[in-house]
Amino acid sequence: MMKNKNEARTIWQGVWRRLKKNKPAVIGLLIIITLILIAISADLIINYEEYAIKQNSSIRLQSPNKDHWFGTDMYGRDIFARIVHGSRISLTIGLITIALSITGGGLIGAVAGYYGGKIDNILMRVMDIFLAIPPILLAIAIIAAVGSGIPNLIIALTISGIPGYARLFRSVVLSLSHEEFVEASLAVGSSNAWVIFKHIVPNAIGPIIVQATLGIANTIIVASSLSFIGLGIQPPVPEWGAMLAEGKEFLRYYPYIVIFPGIAIILTVLSLNLLGDGLQEAIDPRLKN
Amino acid sequence: MYKYILKRIIMLIPVIIGITFIVFSIVSFTPGNPGRLILGVTASEESVNQLNEKLGVNDPFIIKYKNYMCNAIKGDFGKSYNTGEPVLDVLLQRFPTTLRLAITAILIASLVGIPLGIISSVKQHSFIDSLSMISALLFASIPGFWLGLMLILLFALKLGIFPVTGDEAWLNYVLPSITIAAPTTAIITRVTRSTMLEVIRQDYIRTAKAKGANKLRIIWKHSLKNTMIPVITIMGMDFGYLLGGTIIVEVLFGMSGVGQIMVKAIRMKDMPIIMASVTLLAAIFCILNLIVDLLYAYIDPRIKAMYKS
């Protein structure tokens, strides 16, 4: 038992060692940690009601200056404050959506891959039909039915994310269930639940972490895109995509209203992608050219 | 080969029926009163109820779905709640714009992405390799709507080269197509590069080099065809995002395509339009994927051989 744990630790130490050498991935990780800290302490950085929500026509459309680092928008709200508080929304939506999709997709994929046969066939045919609808289109259809807003957006993105993860985890489980250690465990009479949680899940964790990192990045882009076309989060909530939708009328003379929230999205997504790619290479060194 | 194509086309039918079922179930969750939407706030309660009865609003779900599908086979997708126009006419009128956008975007992405990936792999670790890898990473992380806004700002508002909105002239298609193509180009570049790097290390490439074959010939004749299979797979997987990008870009650039009418219909709760446009876009996605599978068979002689007999 002890030996097993130590072995797992050395594997992760190896992953960490390889990740540390990958400069872009480390930069990505540092930016993400900073963003999470900003999101957690947003209220300490700048007051939400006072700067991000309250409209003040006397200071509207100011270009970036020392009082308002990123300028103010058409309602006199501080863009820096809105971006800082918006980080909470984007990161929360990304995290919750991916956690739910991976749980749902993982469960379906694991059941299908592990039991095989008829169950596998039925589950996967249903997933195939869902996969035949592009995820963003499925999310739009769900929003058309349930309406916009943060919880509905999370529901829509989760449902559209599940089929892809189900297929991914099915293939991971399928390849693992033919491994010798699984066969050995079954041969000595372990229960299915024991094999799944003791052997399959720990070995599938690597690909899960990679997919989660890249998935959060993608979710943040899709969520802000939907907010941008008015199907996600509605103003005055300072979601980054919604900020761009409000600001686009002022593009010609006040482009900073649009530029800064966009940079916030890119920075978040880029660092998650860098970290995800780095993790993938660190977990499976064969992938590196 | 024809048998294979036919088989794939027949297999498409249950998938499209499945899609309509899923979309119909989702859409029918929507609370709403179509009679009221069509007749407006001034109509009497009685006439609204009459119309709802005629439209079959209160029928059980399965009956509604059966009626919808029976009419759909005859080409009747209902009438827009909002304008009263037949849905089929609306979509047929708007479909060419979406198709033009998607095809131009796919062309741009492959014509830029594949050569860039090849150059990067042949000249690995060179300046051009680093540059294209950094831009690929960057463009995969830029949301389409923001890139579109920046292109409008620079090329339309500041430099005045391209028009801001509309879809009359081909000039209108330049900025939207580039916006849609950007993330796909980034992915194609990366995949082409990494596959090519793997392929040029294979024994048969070394053999070709050893017998003194021309370098361009090696790339063209021996490497490229083997590189194309993973690249085409990725393109197929990426079509979904590309269509998603098309929806966003149609709204952003005010182009009257299927995506734009769909988003408008969602705001107005115009169910027949939502149902038909979602299904149409999903069907396009399936057909694109079918084309990808057929391309496989065309490019890879091993797959072709499987269906020869």
Interface residues (C-beta under 8 A of the other chain):
Chain A: P24 D128 I129 F130 A132 I133 P134 P135 I136 L137 I140 A141 I142 I143 A144 A145 V146 A217 I221 V222 S224 S225 F228 I229 G230 L231 G241 L244 K248 L251 R252 P255 V258 I259 G262 I265 I266 V269 L270 N273 L274 N289
Chain B: V15 G18 I19 I22 V23 I26 V27 S28 F29 T30 Q124 L137 L138 A140 S141 I142 P143 G144 F145 W146 L149 M150 I152 L153 L157 S194 L197 E198 F239 G240 Y241 L243 G244 I247 I248 V251 L252 M262 V263 A265 I266 R267 I274 V278 L281 A282 F285 C286 N289
